[in-house]
Amino acid sequence: MEIKIKSYKDLSKAELYRILQLRNEVFIVEQNCPYLDIDNLDEKAYHVLGFNKAGICAYTRVFEAGDYFKDPSIGRVAVSKASRSLGYGKKIMQASVEFIETKWPKQPIVLSAQLYLKNFYKELGFKTKGEEYLEDDIPHIKMIRP
C-alpha cells in the first residue's frame, strides 16, 4: 500500500469523491449509522490516503491542535471491506501518527475510538481516557497517545 498525505486543497476531485465514498461505505452503510459525514471539517484536515491497485483503500484525517480536539487528532479511520485483514489499518494509523509526530512534535495525539477497536488502538500506543460514550448511537471511548 502506498501512502500519500494531502491537504484539502491538494486533493483532486476524484480523490475527494473516493474518500467520501469510502467513508460512506464504512460508516453509514456497513455500520447502518445515518449521520452527516460531511461536517465542514475536511477543509481543515490533512488527509492520509492509502492506495492499492484498486485505488484508495484506507484513509484517515488528521487535525492540528485546536481544529477538532485540544491536541492533534486522528479521525475517520477507514479501510475498504475488500482490503481488511491485509494490515492496512495498522499501516494507515502508523503513517498518521508519524505525520503528527513530525509536524507537531512532542504533543499527545487524541482520537475518539469506536469501542470495539479499543485494543487495536492500544497496540498503537493509545491509552483510554474517561468513560465510554455514545457518538451517533455507537459506543466510543476517548484515547490518547502521550
TIKEVO-713751 format. One record per atom (N, C-alpha, C): x, y, z. Coordinates in steps of 0.02 Angstrom, whole numbers, padded with zeros to 5 digits, always signed. Atoms other than C-alpha are relative to their C-alpha. Layout:
BEGIN
XYZ/...
//
This chain:
BEGIN
+00042-00059+00000/+00000+00000+00000/+00044+00062+00000/-00036-00065+00003/+00066+00171-00049/-00041+00051+00039/+00034-00050-00040/+00026+00314+00069/+00019+00070-00023/-00010-00071+00016/+00005+00497+00023/-00038+00042+00051/+00033-00045-00047/-00038+00641+00138/-00010+00067-00035/+00017-00061+00037/-00127+00792+00066/-00044+00046+00042/+00047-00048-00028/-00210+00950+00125/-00063-00003-00043/+00063+00000+00037/-00390+00976+00069/+00009+00031-00069/-00007-00035+00064/-00340+01099-00067/+00042-00039-00050/-00042+00039+00045/-00216+00973-00139/-00033-00065-00024/+00036+00060+00023/-00344+00833-00158/-00029+00012-00069/+00034-00005+00065/-00404+00800-00334/-00075-00012+00012/+00072+00013-00006/-00592+00793-00364/-00012-00075+00005/+00008+00073-00001/-00575+00606-00396/+00019-00028+00069/-00020+00023-00066/-00482+00580-00231/-00053+00018+00053/+00052-00021-00047/-00611+00680-00133/-00062-00044-00008/+00058+00042+00013/-00751+00581-00215/+00010-00070+00030/-00014+00068-00025/-00669+00414-00171/+00004+00000+00076/-00002-00005-00074/-00635+00471+00009/-00071-00001+00028/+00069-00004-00024/-00817+00517+00033/-00037-00065-00012/+00031+00065+00015/-00871+00355-00050/+00021-00052+00052/-00026+00048-00049/-00759+00251+00065/-00030+00012+00069/+00027-00016-00066/-00816+00342+00222/-00074-00018+00003/+00071+00018+00001/-00999+00319+00171/-00009-00076+00001/+00005+00073+00001/-00973+00134+00133/+00011-00029+00070/-00018+00028-00065/-00892+00102+00303/-00046+00026+00056/+00034-00028-00059/-00977+00221+00424/-00075+00004-00006/+00072-00007+00007/-01151+00240+00352/-00033-00066-00021/+00032+00061+00026/-01191+00082+00252/+00018-00061+00044/-00019+00059-00038/-01090-00054+00342/-00023+00004+00073/+00017-00007-00070/-01122+00014+00516/-00073+00021+00010/+00071-00018-00003/-01302+00059+00475/-00011+00060+00046/+00001-00059-00043/-01275+00231+00550/-00011+00063-00041/+00012-00062+00038/-01360+00376+00463/+00025+00061+00040/-00026-00060-00031/-01259+00529+00509/+00028+00044-00054/-00025-00047+00049/-01193+00683+00423/+00076-00003-00002/-00073+00009+00007/-01018+00634+00366/+00034+00065-00022/-00029-00063+00024/-00986+00798+00276/-00015+00053+00053/+00009-00039-00061/-00960+00903+00432/+00036+00068+00001/-00036-00064+00006/-00867+01058+00369/+00069-00001+00034/-00067+00004-00030/-00704+00994+00445/+00053-00025-00048/-00049+00027+00048/-00624+00913+00293/+00048+00053-00026/-00042-00054+00025/-00558+01081+00236/+00057+00018+00047/-00053-00013-00049/-00456+01098+00397/+00049-00058+00007/-00037+00061-00012/-00390+00920+00394/+00054-00013-00051/-00046+00033+00045/-00242+00832+00319/-00030-00069-00013/+00032+00063+00019/-00299+00677+00226/+00055-00051-00016/-00049+00053+00008/-00196+00518+00240/-00033-00055-00042/+00030+00044+00050/-00232+00410+00089/+00043-00062-00010/-00034+00062+00015/-00185+00227+00068/-00024-00026-00067/+00017+00023+00068/-00180+00168-00113/+00024-00072-00011/-00023+00063+00028/-00175-00007-00184/-00018+00001-00074/+00013+00001+00072/-00203-00063-00363/-00071+00022-00018/+00070-00019+00012/-00391-00031-00346/-00013+00074+00014/+00010-00071-00016/-00366+00148-00286/+00005+00012+00075/-00002-00015-00071/-00396+00223-00114/-00035-00056+00039/+00026+00057-00037/-00419+00078+00006/+00003+00011+00075/-00005-00015-00071/-00375+00156+00175/+00005+00075+00008/+00005-00073-00008/-00397+00328+00248/-00002+00020+00074/+00012-00036-00062/-00383+00441+00399/+00001+00075-00015/-00011-00072+00004/-00399+00626+00426/+00031+00022+00065/-00041-00022-00055/-00281+00719+00540/-00012+00075+00011/+00011-00071-00017/-00309+00883+00631/+00055+00027+00044/-00046-00038-00042/-00193+01011+00704/-00035+00014+00067/+00028-00017-00066/-00216+01053+00889/-00048+00058-00007/+00051-00052-00001/-00373+01156+00914/-00049-00002-00057/+00047+00003+00057/-00455+01113+00747/-00057-00051+00012/+00053+00048-00017/-00553+00966+00820/+00000-00012+00075/-00012+00006-00072/-00484+00923+00993/+00052+00051+00020/-00051-00046-00026/-00368+01024+01104/+00070-00019-00027/-00064+00026+00024/-00223+00915+01044/-00008-00025-00072/+00006+00030+00067/-00181+00848+00870/-00040-00065+00004/+00044+00059-00003/-00302+00710+00823/-00005-00036-00067/+00012+00043+00058/-00343+00570+00703/-00073-00022+00002/+00069+00022+00002/-00517+00527+00644/-00017-00031-00067/+00027+00030+00061/-00624+00444+00510/+00046-00056-00027/-00044+00055+00019/-00509+00291+00509/-00042-00052-00037/+00040+00046+00039/-00575+00180+00370/+00044-00042-00047/-00033+00046+00047/-00516+00029+00270/-00056-00034-00039/+00051+00032+00041/-00616-00039+00124/-00008-00073+00020/+00016+00068-00019/-00701-00205+00157/+00046-00050-00035/-00042+00045+00040/-00600-00289+00018/+00073+00000+00022/-00071-00006-00019/-00435-00231+00096/+00013-00016+00073/-00010+00016-00071/-00463-00283+00276/+00038-00066+00006/-00042+00058-00016/-00352-00416+00353/+00067+00001-00037/-00065-00006+00035/-00205-00352+00249/+00048+00045+00039/-00042-00042-00041/-00135-00243+00389/-00003+00074-00019/+00003-00069+00023/-00187-00081+00303/-00023+00048+00054/+00022-00043-00055/-00274-00013+00458/+00059+00021+00043/-00060-00014-00040/-00113-00025+00557/+00047+00046-00038/-00046-00040+00040/-00010+00048+00415/-00024+00073-00007/+00026-00068+00008/-00125+00198+00388/+00003+00038+00066/-00005-00032-00065/-00128+00232+00575/+00072+00018+00017/-00070-00014-00013/+00061+00219+00590/+00023+00061-00040/-00018-00058+00041/+00080+00343+00446/-00031+00064+00029/+00033-00058-00029/-00045+00461+00529/+00036+00023+00063/-00037-00016-00061/+00047+00453+00696/+00067+00031-00018/-00066-00027+00020/+00216+00481+00611/-00007+00070-00028/+00011-00066+00028/+00146+00630+00516/-00009+00051+00057/+00012-00046-00056/+00083+00710+00677/+00065+00010+00040/-00062-00006-00040/+00246+00673+00771/+00052+00042-00036/-00047-00041+00039/+00345+00755+00631/-00023+00072-00005/+00027-00067+00011/+00231+00904+00601/-00010+00039+00065/+00012-00032-00065/+00186+00940+00783/+00031-00043+00055/-00035+00046-00046/+00319+00852+00890/-00018+00012+00073/+00007-00001-00073/+00302+00811+01074/-00069+00022+00024/+00068-00015-00020/+00114+00832+01079/-00039-00066+00004/+00041+00061-00001/-00011+00699+01132/-00046-00002-00061/+00045+00010+00056/-00123+00628+00996/-00065-00029+00027/+00066+00020-00025/-00310+00607+01027/-00041-00032-00056/+00050+00026+00047/-00443+00502+00944/-00061-00023+00039/+00063+00025-00026/-00623+00454+00975/-00010-00069-00031/-00001+00068+00027/-00618+00264+00955/-00066-00034+00009/+00057+00045-00009/-00763+00150+00921/+00024-00053+00049/-00019+00042-00056/-00762+00041+01075/+00028-00068-00021/-00023+00066+00020/-00739-00123+00981/+00072+00001-00028/-00068-00006+00027/-00573-00056+00911/+00050+00023+00053/-00043-00024-00054/-00500-00008+01081/+00067-00037+00002/-00062+00038-00003/-00371-00149+01080/+00045+00014-00060/-00038-00018+00060/-00318-00107+00902/+00040+00064+00013/-00034-00063-00014/-00277+00071+00957/+00050-00006+00057/-00048+00012-00055/-00194+00010+01118/+00066-00027-00028/-00061+00029+00031/-00072-00090+01010/+00042+00054-00034/-00036-00056+00031/-00025+00076+00928/+00022+00053+00050/-00024-00044-00052/+00015+00157+01095/-00051+00048+00030/+00052-00043-00028/-00152+00240+01135/-00026-00029+00065/+00028+00020-00065/-00225+00236+01311/-00069+00030+00007/+00068-00026-00010/-00407+00255+01360/+00001+00058+00049/+00007-00058-00044/-00459+00417+01443/-00075+00012+00011/+00070-00013-00016/-00626+00434+01531/-00044-00060-00011/+00052+00052+00006/-00786+00337+01513/-00024-00007-00072/+00032+00011+00065/-00874+00263+01364/-00055+00052-00011/+00055-00045+00018/-00998+00374+01272/-00027-00020-00068/+00031+00013+00065/-01116+00363+01125/+00013+00057-00047/-00008-00049+00054/-01072+00452+00965/-00038-00029-00059/+00042+00025+00053/-01204+00431+00830/-00027-00070+00016/+00028+00063-00026/-01276+00287+00935/+00049-00058-00003/-00051+00052+00000/-01111+00191+00927/+00045+00012+00060/-00043-00009-00058/-01009+00160+01087/+00071+00021-00021/-00067-00026+00012/-00846+00260+01085/+00036+00010+00066/-00040-00020-00058/-00705+00299+01204/+00057+00046-00025/-00055-00045+00017/-00579+00441+01202/+00066-00036+00015/-00065+00031-00009/-00400+00380+01180/+00054+00052-00015/-00056-00047+00008/-00235+00473+01194/+00065-00038-00006/-00068+00027+00007/-00060+00430+01136/+00047+00054+00026/-00041-00054-00030/+00057+00526+01252/+00063+00016-00040/
//
